Structures are given as C-alpha cells and as structure tokens.
Amino acid sequence: MGIESISFEKLVPDYVKRFEPYIPSKPDRELMKLYGCDHLYRLNNNENPLGPPPAARETLRRFNPPRAAVYPSGDSYYLRQKLAERHGLKPDQFLVGNGANEVIAFVIKAFCQEGDNIITADKTFAVYEWVAEFSGFKARLVPLKNFRFDDQGMLEQIDERTKILFVCNPNNPTGTYWDEATLRRFLDAIAVHQIVVVDEAYIEFVEKNDCPDGMKLLREYPNLIVFRTFSKMYGLAGLRIGYLAGALETVDIIRRTCVVYSVNGIAQEAALAALDDDEHIRRTRELVSREKAFLAREFARLGLTTQAGEGCYVMIRLPMSDTLAYRKLMAQGVMVRSMTGFRYPNWIRVSIGTHEAMEAFIKALQTILAKS
Ligand SMILES: *Cc1c(COP(=O)(O)O)cnc(C)c1O
C-alpha cells in the first residue's frame, strides 16, 4: 500500500515520506532455504569470528532467569564505573545505549532543530545520514578523497546551521583513518562552534600507532564526542550495547534525549565481563591480521582491485554488479556485504573471519569470477 492511499497521509511529515526504509536481511535459516545452501559463512556484518570473550560467555551462562522480570540499571551504573576507570574519566562522561546505533540518535536529538544540518562523508557508515534525514535534518555528504574522509572539504561545508560533524575513524568500509595530527587540526579549526563525533567502532582493531585514541582528547575538546561499541571486537553484537563519551557538560546535555532502560541487564553484565579480557582482544587481532594477509595474497593472485586498511573488513572491486555477486556467493554459502548501499556499485565488503571461512570465500569468489 502506497503512502498516498492511507487516510492519515497528512499526518506523515514529508521527510518521513521521502525516506526509504532499510530492509534488514532475513534470518540465516530463511536465507539458506532461499539460496539452497546448507551452511552459511556470515561475512557481512564485521562480527567477531571468535565470538564473545570467555568471561562474557560465562556471565551469560550464569544469568539467573528470574532476573529477566526485573528492570536493569537505567543508566548502566556499574558499566559506566568500569569504563571511567579504564579511560581515566568520570562515570558521568559516559552514556550507554542499545548499540552505538542508538547513541547516534541521542546526539542528533540533543543538538539539531528544524533547519539544521549535519556533515559526514558520502561513503561511510550510513546511520548518521539516515537518522538525520528521517528526523528532518539535512545530511551534507562530503565525498571521500582517496578513500579517506576529506577534512578540508568537510570544513568548507560548514554553515551557521551545521550542528554536528560525524567522522568514522577508522572508516567503515574503506579502513582509512585520520592520524592524530589531522584530527587535532580539524578540531582546532572547528573550535567549539560545532559538535564533532568520532566513531571508533573499530579502534580496537587498529594496528598503526598514529591513529588517535579519541578518549585521550576529551579533556582538551569539550565539543568532542567519541563512540565505541561492544558489537565488533567484543563479540556482543546480538546483545546490542554501545556507548558515547564526552566532556561532562556536553554529556549532561545529551543525557536529556537518552531513553532510560534501553540497555538490557544481560548486555550490561556481559559487557562488563568482556572489558576485562585483553587476551581475547589479542587473539582476535592476531586472527584478523593473519587472515587479512592471506586475503591480500589471494586477491593479488586473482588480479583484483581492493581497498583495505585498518578494521576487520576489506573491500573488493568486481567485474560484475555487486548485487549479482552477492546472490552468486550466497548460493555457495558465503554472505558478504554488497556495496551499492554504500555508494560503491560493483564493490563488495567482506568481514575477516576464520581461516576456514576465508578459504570458502576465496573459493566461491574464484567460481563466480571464472563464470562471469
Ligand atoms: C557496527 C558499527 C556501529 C554500531 O554498532 P552497534 O552494533 O549499534 O553498537 C557504529 N559505527 C560503525 C562505523 C559500525 O560499523
């Protein structure tokens, strides 16, 4: 049914009418039926192939079922204490959300009003743009330069209605990042006229040592907000938990737009346990680094153009449509991310998985390339 045919059409704001809803992929079982495969390697969402850390698994196993009837801590009390200890900040400098996805909405709701805009890149994590647009705010998209966020280009787009600039560091999907000098130059240029969000969803995967830790810059820049998540390195994507950090006075403002009880109790406890497991981080980094090197050799052998940097994913350009490649790979039990939605037609993004998964991916890729 089209939106024109419903009787309360007048109730719907134009910016909601214009917005195309995101269609999530079907459950694995349905996909396997649809594509006729009996196994599925999930390489589309940058999930941790090693799963959650052992301590978090133990916490999940021990969760006492009757506690499901009781509301969780409304502000993730103990988790914020632990995060504060870790980063040398105060608990009130953190806001925990139902995934980092939710904290994006907290920040936009806190600072934007009618007529305002946000600035980000054209080829990055799309949720900043989406939340802005379906909330009625303009998202100004600055093209990447050499696969990297264009700092000068973003500064040039600022006008008196710009409230927030979103930088994904390192960038999903290109793996590029701003070094500390670049980020500082950007923050200095902005002074405190706008909010700068640095999304560090993949910071725990970074191997280069000139990539800044946004947490360390919070003291100097009261308009800086840093995002982190438990979905990627910490292997808790299914529990939905992520957070933001900022200066006390900035977080005090954002707290007003943050929905209480959106973070469930079991996620809070698992996250708390996951934070202690440095060994799990080490093992995951080792796996990602080893398998990235394996893929690089295979892509070179196949003569493919790729874009890889930091993070647990790489992009590959194909001599065919990415949506067609997606379907052909699915038929062989390999799920990747087709990149048309990221404005990279003919590219796919593959998440780094176990060696078995990487071999299955290369084998499937070789098959579809031979036939195309
Ligand atoms: C995955 C991801 C997030 C959000 O993750 P949540 O699961 O909502 O915590 C945020 N930013 C980027 C760049 C991501 O890739």
The ligand as an ORCA input file, in Angstrom:
! r2SCAN-3c Opt
* xyz 0 1
  C      28.808     -1.571     13.599
  C      29.026     -0.115     13.674
  C      28.395      0.697     14.617
  C      27.274      0.317     15.507
  O      27.278     -0.780     16.135
  P      26.183     -1.181     17.207
  O      26.023     -2.627     16.940
  O      24.948     -0.399     17.000
  O      26.837     -0.884     18.516
  C      28.691      2.045     14.655
  N      29.545      2.575     13.813
  C      30.167      1.845     12.880
  C      31.116      2.507     11.971
  C      29.913      0.479     12.767
  O      30.497     -0.214     11.795
*
